């Protein structure tokens, strides 16, 4: 049995301090939470940044730079995976739906990867979804994804392909056939987002059946399905992910104290099921970084 890579998604852009006051917001808080998660057993940190004043997701390079610097000052081993998901949301205007309304973030693809080109993490996400999310349409057009992929590879970074639905998997296989995405590919299946792939065994196993050859894959569940999907992914041969981007509870009715507590529970579940967690060095070998 190969070792299991554990990713911790530290903060994201959807969960809020109102949901859990322990949610990290500032670059310093996010870095500290990431370091604690790595100490607890995560070999990859999936990282967003937020505006310290509003708590909303941000694309400012200065926040990314500070966060990454703070992590690297104390841990040069853990693998960093920066998001490129910011900048993909369109909210139709109430007066004229073809004009962007309040909270739209949709922007040029070059802007969505500029921090990756400057900081050159080992991994960054590349979301293939175009779907409805809350009051916004997430738009990742094939044309823009091609631009982002080209720039990511040119920076020497491996994209983690995020799949939210079966149509995304079909697009991935099309991109591989066209040479847009290089193999072996790294895939993360997002289970349980409203209007996306359902967080159940049948859906995960169907998506697994559509994976390209030699893919390394992981899957995770949103909210209360975080740990059931962790167990299903492990049993099906995938890697795993937890973190306060996805879920703010350690168990029903009890808020988590931080990302490290979520990671510790994940480590226990994997090892109790007979698995072993990959170190960052072992994860690099598995992922061909």
N, C-alpha and C positions, 0 to 999 in steps of 0.2 A: 504494500500500500504506500503510495507516494505521500509526502507530507502535505499538510493543508496550509495554504496562505490565508492569514487573517488580516483583513483591511479594517481600519477604523475610520469612519466618516465623521469628522469631528464636529461640524456645525451646520453645513448646508446653507440654505436661504429660506426655508419654509418654516421650520420650527422657530418659536419665539420665546423670549424670557418669561412671557405670561404663561406659557405652557410649563416651563421649568426654569426657576431662577438660577440654576447652575449652568445654564447654556452659555458657552463662551462667545463673546462678541468682539472684543478688541483683538488686535494682532497678538498682544502679549498673552491674553487669556487663551486664545486659540493655540498658540505655541505651547503654553504650559500644559493644556489639556492633551495636545498631541504627544508631548514628551511623556506624560503619565501613561497614556495609552500604549506607547511603545514599550515602556518599562513593564507594563502588564502583559505584553505578549503580542501586540500588533506588529507585523513586519512592514505594512504599508499604511501610510497616513493619507487619506483622501481629504483635500483641503480646499475650502472656500474662504473668502474674507468678507467682512461686513463693515458697514459704516458704523464707527463707534458711537456716533450721535443718535442715529435712527435705529440701528440694529438690522437694517435691511441689507440684502446682498449687495456687494460692491464689485467694481472692476478696477479700482484704483491700484496702480502699480505700487505705490508707496506702502500700502497695507500688505500686499504680497511680499514685498522685499523685506519689510520688518519681520513678518511672521516666519519666513524661511530662514532669515539670518538668526533669529532667536532659537529656532530648532537646531540649526547646524552648529551653533555655538556650543551646544551641550550633547548633540547626538549626530554624528556624521555617518551612521550606519543605516538607520531606518530609511526606507524608500519613500520618497515624496511623490504624490500623485495630485497635481493641481487641476482644478476644474476648468473647463472652457464652456460650461453650461450657461453662465451669465451672458446676457445680451441676446437671448433668443425668444423673448416673450412679446407678444403683440396683444394689446387690449383694444378692441374696436371702440372708437369714439361713439358717444351716445347720440350726438347730433348727426354725424356722418361716419358710419362704421368703417369706411375705407381709410379714414384718418386716425392715426394713433391716439388713443385716449390716455388718461392718467395711469401711471405705473407700467406703461409700455417700456421695454428695454431693447427692443430689436435694433440691431446695429450691424455694421459691416463685419464680415467674418474675420478680416485681418485684425480688428480690434479685440476680438474674442480670444485670440491666441498670442497677443503681443507680450503678455507677461510670461508666457511659456518660452517664447523666443529669447527673452532677456535672461530668465532665470535658469532655463534648461534643466528642469527636473527629469528624473528618469522616466516618469509616466505622466500623461495627462489624459483627461477624459475626452471622448468624442461621442456626443449624444446623437443617435440617428433618428430620434423620434420627432414626428410632427403630429401633435395631438392637442386636445383640449385639457387645460390644467387650471382648475378654479375658474377665475374670471378672465384668464388669458389663454390665447392660443400659442403653444410652443411651436415655432417654425424653424426647421432645419432643412432647408432646400438642398437637393442633391448638388446643385451648383456651388452653394456656399460650403457644403461639407467637403467637396473636392478641394476647394481653396484652403480650408483649414487643415485637411489631411496633408496636403503638399507642404505647408509651412511647418507643421508639427514634425514630419519626417526630416525636413531640411535642418531643423534645430537639433536633430539627433535624439528625439524623444519618441517613446513608444506610446501609441494611443491605446487607451483602454476603451473598447467599444461598448457603449451603454445601450442596452436593448430594453425597450419599454413595451413592445408588442411584437406579434409575429411578423407584421409588415416590416419592422426594423430589421429582422433577421433576413428577410428576403432582400432588402436593400444592401445589407452587409455582403451577402453572397454575390450580388450583382457587382458591388464595388471590388470585390476580390477578383472576379472574372475580368474586370476592366483594368486591374492593376492599380486602382486608387488606394486600396488597403493591402498592405503586405502581410504575408503569412510567415511563421505561425502567428495567429491573431490572439489577442487577449480580450475576452468578452465578459461583461458584467450584466446579468439579467436583473432588472428591477421589477419586483413582484409586489402588487398591491396598490400601486398608484391608481386613484380613481380614473376610470375610462382607459386604463392600461391593462397589462397582463395580470390576470387574477392570481392572488397569492394562494395557490393550491398545487398539489403534487402533479395533477394531470397537466396543467399548463406548463410547469417547469420541465417536465419530461418531454412534452411536445417540443418546446424550444430547444432542449438539448438535442433532440433528434434532427433538428435542422442546422446544427452547428457545422461550420466548415471543418474540413479535415485538420487534425492536429491542433485544434484550438485548445487553449487553456481557458477555463471558464469558472465563473463564480455566480452566485445568485443570493439575493437578500430580500427580506420582507419588510414592509412598512408597518410602523405602529405595533400592534399586538401580535402581528405575524412575523416579527423579527426573528425570534428564536425557533418557531416551527419551521420557517423556511431555511434557517441555518442548518437545522438537523436534516431537512430534506436534501439540501444541496450537498452536504457532506456524504450522506448515504448514496446519492446518485453520482458521486465522484468529483464534485465541484469544490471550489474554494469558498470562503465565507466572508461576510462583512457584518459589522454592527457599528453603532455610533449614534450620537445625538442629532445628526442630520436626519436619521430615519425614525428614531424612537426615543422618547424621553422617560420611559418607565423601566425599572428593573424587574418588576413583576406587577400583576394587576393591582391598581390602586396605590402603588408606591413609586414615587419619582426616583430616578437614579441620582446618585450624588455626583456623577460625572462620567466621562467616557471610559475611564479606567475600570470602573465597576462593570460596565457593559462588556468590556473586553475580558475581564476576569471570568464572568459567567460564560462567555463564548469559549474561552480556553477550557473551562471545566467540562462543558458539554462535549466538545470535540474529543478531549482525552478520555472522558467517561465512555464514549462510543468506540474507543479503541484507536483513535487517531493520534497524530503528533503534529504540532505546529511547526511550520517552517520558520527558520531564522531569516533575517533580511538577506544574508548571503545565499542561503538555500533558495529563497524566493527569486533572487536574481537568476540563479541557474535554471529554475523551473520556467521562468518567463523569458529566458534568453535575452536578458538586459545587457 
